Amino acid sequence: MKGASDDLSAATYRIYVESHTMGNALRWMLMKNPKVEFCGYRYALISLLRRFSNLVSLPIFSTFLPLFILRRLQLTCSLSYSLLFVLSASAIFQWKRGTGG
């Protein structure tokens, strides 16, 4: 993998069309994993063919393969956001019915 260490314990991932807010949130969630030794993020506004795009670089140093850690984070975020959507939709439905919530 380009940009990774020989033993694949460190790698930098680039996420396009995201802001520094997403980079900071991902870094914070990755640092909660005990297998992650270090994670940072760098935000840059880059120019691609005269169009500007947001770029977040996310370096991960871990005792496990960073790609699997990032994939697990993706699944965790997906489940968390799904739960948040269901709970908020339920609260809005209850509020509209006037039953509180």
DADAPE-V294103 format. One record per residue. N is the residue number from 1. RES is the residue in one letter. PHI is phi in radians with two decimals (none if undefined). NEAR is the number of other ideal C-beta (glycine too) atoms within 8 Angstrom. D_FIRST is the distance of its C-alpha to the first C-alpha in Angstrom with 2 decimals. Layout:
n->N res->RES phi->PHI near->NEAR d_first->D_FIRST
n->N res->RES phi->PHI near->NEAR d_first->D_FIRST
This chain:
n->1 res->M phi->none near->6 d_first->0.00
n->2 res->K phi->-1.15 near->3 d_first->3.78
n->3 res->G phi->1.49 near->5 d_first->6.35
n->4 res->A phi->-1.84 near->10 d_first->5.76
n->5 res->S phi->-1.29 near->7 d_first->8.52
n->6 res->D phi->-1.07 near->4 d_first->9.07
n->7 res->D phi->-1.57 near->4 d_first->10.57
n->8 res->L phi->1.06 near->11 d_first->8.17
n->9 res->S phi->-1.52 near->10 d_first->11.42
n->10 res->A phi->-2.42 near->11 d_first->10.58
n->11 res->A phi->-2.73 near->12 d_first->8.42
n->12 res->T phi->-2.02 near->10 d_first->10.00
n->13 res->Y phi->-1.88 near->10 d_first->10.47
n->14 res->R phi->-1.95 near->8 d_first->12.82
n->15 res->I phi->-2.08 near->11 d_first->15.68
n->16 res->Y phi->-1.58 near->7 d_first->18.07
n->17 res->V phi->1.02 near->5 d_first->21.82
n->18 res->E phi->-2.35 near->9 d_first->22.28
n->19 res->S phi->-1.80 near->8 d_first->24.53
n->20 res->H phi->-1.16 near->8 d_first->24.59
n->21 res->T phi->-1.10 near->6 d_first->26.51
n->22 res->M phi->-1.18 near->10 d_first->23.62
n->23 res->G phi->-1.06 near->15 d_first->21.30
n->24 res->N phi->-1.16 near->9 d_first->23.99
n->25 res->A phi->-1.13 near->8 d_first->24.58
n->26 res->L phi->-1.11 near->13 d_first->20.98
n->27 res->R phi->-1.06 near->12 d_first->20.89
n->28 res->W phi->-1.07 near->8 d_first->24.27
n->29 res->M phi->-1.22 near->11 d_first->23.38
n->30 res->L phi->-1.15 near->14 d_first->20.19
n->31 res->M phi->-1.20 near->8 d_first->22.36
n->32 res->K phi->-1.30 near->5 d_first->24.76
n->33 res->N phi->-1.37 near->11 d_first->22.37
n->34 res->P phi->-1.14 near->3 d_first->23.42
n->35 res->K phi->-1.45 near->8 d_first->20.01
n->36 res->V phi->-1.61 near->13 d_first->18.73
n->37 res->E phi->-1.49 near->6 d_first->19.82
n->38 res->F phi->-2.69 near->7 d_first->19.15
n->39 res->C phi->-2.60 near->11 d_first->18.14
n->40 res->G phi->-2.29 near->7 d_first->19.21
n->41 res->Y phi->-2.63 near->13 d_first->19.15
n->42 res->R phi->-2.37 near->7 d_first->20.03
n->43 res->Y phi->-1.82 near->10 d_first->21.76
n->44 res->A phi->-2.52 near->8 d_first->22.24
n->45 res->L phi->-1.78 near->8 d_first->24.29
n->46 res->I phi->-1.98 near->8 d_first->22.82
n->47 res->S phi->-1.88 near->8 d_first->24.56
n->48 res->L phi->-2.07 near->7 d_first->23.16
n->49 res->L phi->0.89 near->4 d_first->25.77
n->50 res->R phi->1.17 near->4 d_first->28.56
n->51 res->R phi->-2.06 near->6 d_first->27.55
n->52 res->F phi->-1.58 near->7 d_first->26.43
n->53 res->S phi->-2.45 near->10 d_first->23.65
n->54 res->N phi->-1.49 near->12 d_first->22.68
n->55 res->L phi->-2.43 near->12 d_first->19.23
n->56 res->V phi->-2.02 near->16 d_first->18.23
n->57 res->S phi->-1.70 near->10 d_first->15.42
n->58 res->L phi->-2.19 near->16 d_first->14.85
n->59 res->P phi->-1.40 near->12 d_first->13.57
n->60 res->I phi->-2.24 near->15 d_first->13.67
n->61 res->F phi->-2.01 near->10 d_first->14.55
n->62 res->S phi->-2.59 near->13 d_first->15.64
n->63 res->T phi->-1.59 near->5 d_first->17.02
n->64 res->F phi->-2.30 near->8 d_first->15.11
n->65 res->L phi->-1.15 near->8 d_first->11.65
n->66 res->P phi->-1.01 near->16 d_first->11.43
n->67 res->L phi->-1.10 near->9 d_first->10.22
n->68 res->F phi->-1.21 near->8 d_first->13.42
n->69 res->I phi->-1.13 near->15 d_first->15.44
n->70 res->L phi->-1.15 near->12 d_first->14.68
n->71 res->R phi->-1.14 near->8 d_first->15.55
n->72 res->R phi->-1.12 near->9 d_first->18.67
n->73 res->L phi->-1.09 near->12 d_first->19.60
n->74 res->Q phi->-1.07 near->8 d_first->19.48
n->75 res->L phi->-1.16 near->8 d_first->21.85
n->76 res->T phi->-1.08 near->9 d_first->24.03
n->77 res->C phi->-1.11 near->9 d_first->24.43
n->78 res->S phi->-1.07 near->8 d_first->25.28
n->79 res->L phi->-1.17 near->8 d_first->27.93
n->80 res->S phi->-1.10 near->8 d_first->29.28
n->81 res->Y phi->-1.21 near->8 d_first->29.74
n->82 res->S phi->-1.13 near->8 d_first->31.36
n->83 res->L phi->-1.10 near->8 d_first->33.75
n->84 res->L phi->-1.06 near->8 d_first->34.52
n->85 res->F phi->-1.11 near->8 d_first->35.33
n->86 res->V phi->-1.10 near->8 d_first->37.63
n->87 res->L phi->-1.14 near->8 d_first->39.40
n->88 res->S phi->-1.22 near->8 d_first->39.95
n->89 res->A phi->-1.11 near->8 d_first->41.18
n->90 res->S phi->-1.13 near->9 d_first->43.55
n->91 res->A phi->-1.14 near->9 d_first->44.84
n->92 res->I phi->-1.15 near->8 d_first->45.48
n->93 res->F phi->-1.06 near->8 d_first->47.26
n->94 res->Q phi->-1.11 near->10 d_first->49.44
n->95 res->W phi->-1.13 near->10 d_first->50.21
n->96 res->K phi->-1.16 near->6 d_first->51.30
n->97 res->R phi->-1.37 near->6 d_first->53.53
n->98 res->G phi->1.47 near->5 d_first->55.05
n->99 res->T phi->-1.68 near->6 d_first->54.33
n->100 res->G phi->1.38 near->5 d_first->52.38
n->101 res->G phi->2.81 near->6 d_first->49.20
